[in-house]
Amino acid sequence: MNTIKVFCLDSSEHSNHLKQLLWDDNIAFEEIYLGSTQAIHDLRNGGLRHAKAPVLQVEEHFFTGEDLFPGGIIDSSFIEQCIRNPDLLIKARNKIAAVSPSG
């Protein structure tokens, strides 16, 4: 099973929804307060400088609230894919970015 961390804030409704989804699916994760020294260190090492809650980390891959809650609604199928095969999602994301026209 992949190592999973959820960087969150207690006051974040999206953080609570993400944690509940993981609990309901019996997925073990480490909860880290977004304002903690550990969170700042881990997120910066992951290339995120100004992240908003929640952030899902699966192994070395980071998925932001924009990824997890498109249009403000939780995308449970995307989250399941993140957990099952984050490498495949990153490859697909990079392939899309490579062929997208620049503005």
C-alpha positions in Angstrom: 0.0 0.0 0.0 1.2 3.5 -0.8 2.2 5.9 1.9 -0.5 8.5 2.2 -0.5 11.9 4.0 -3.3 14.5 4.2 -2.2 18.0 4.9 -5.2 19.8 6.3 -6.8 22.4 8.4 -9.4 21.7 11.0 -11.6 24.5 9.7 -11.4 23.3 6.1 -14.6 21.6 4.9 -12.7 20.1 2.0 -10.1 18.6 4.4 -12.9 17.0 6.4 -14.6 15.6 3.3 -11.3 14.1 2.1 -10.5 12.5 5.5 -14.0 11.1 5.7 -13.7 9.6 2.3 -10.5 7.9 3.2 -11.9 6.7 6.6 -15.0 5.3 4.9 -12.8 3.4 2.4 -10.6 2.1 5.3 -7.5 3.8 3.8 -4.8 4.5 6.3 -3.2 7.9 6.2 -1.2 10.3 8.2 -2.9 13.6 9.0 -0.6 16.6 9.1 -1.7 20.1 10.2 -1.0 22.4 7.2 0.6 25.1 9.4 3.1 22.7 11.0 6.8 22.8 10.5 6.6 19.3 9.0 4.0 20.3 6.5 5.9 23.4 5.4 9.0 21.2 4.9 7.3 18.4 3.1 5.3 20.6 0.8 8.3 22.7 -0.1 10.3 19.6 -0.9 7.4 18.5 -3.1 7.5 21.8 -5.0 4.5 23.4 -3.4 5.1 26.9 -1.9 1.6 28.3 -1.2 -0.7 25.3 -0.8 -4.3 25.5 0.4 -5.9 22.8 2.4 -6.3 20.0 1.7 -3.2 18.5 0.0 -3.1 14.7 -0.6 0.4 13.2 -0.8 0.7 9.6 -2.2 4.3 8.5 -2.1 6.3 11.4 -3.6 3.3 12.8 -5.5 1.2 15.8 -4.3 -2.4 16.5 -5.3 -3.9 19.9 -4.4 -7.4 20.9 -3.5 -7.8 22.0 -7.1 -7.1 18.5 -8.3 -9.2 16.8 -5.7 -12.2 19.2 -5.7 -12.7 20.4 -9.3 -15.5 23.0 -9.3 -15.6 22.7 -5.5 -17.0 19.1 -5.5 -15.0 16.1 -4.3 -13.9 13.9 -7.1 -13.8 10.5 -5.4 -12.9 8.5 -8.5 -9.8 10.8 -9.1 -8.8 10.4 -5.4 -9.1 6.6 -5.7 -6.9 6.7 -8.8 -4.4 8.9 -6.9 -4.1 6.3 -4.2 -4.1 3.2 -6.5 -1.7 4.4 -9.2 -0.2 8.0 -8.7 2.6 7.4 -11.2 0.1 6.8 -14.0 -1.8 10.0 -13.2 1.4 12.0 -13.1 2.5 10.6 -16.5 -0.9 11.4 -18.0 -0.8 14.9 -16.5 2.6 15.5 -17.9 1.6 14.2 -21.4 -1.4 16.5 -21.4 0.8 19.5 -20.4 3.3 18.7 -23.2 0.7 18.7 -25.9 -1.4 21.6 -24.6 -1.0 24.9 -26.6 0.6 27.7 -24.6 -1.4 30.8 -24.1 
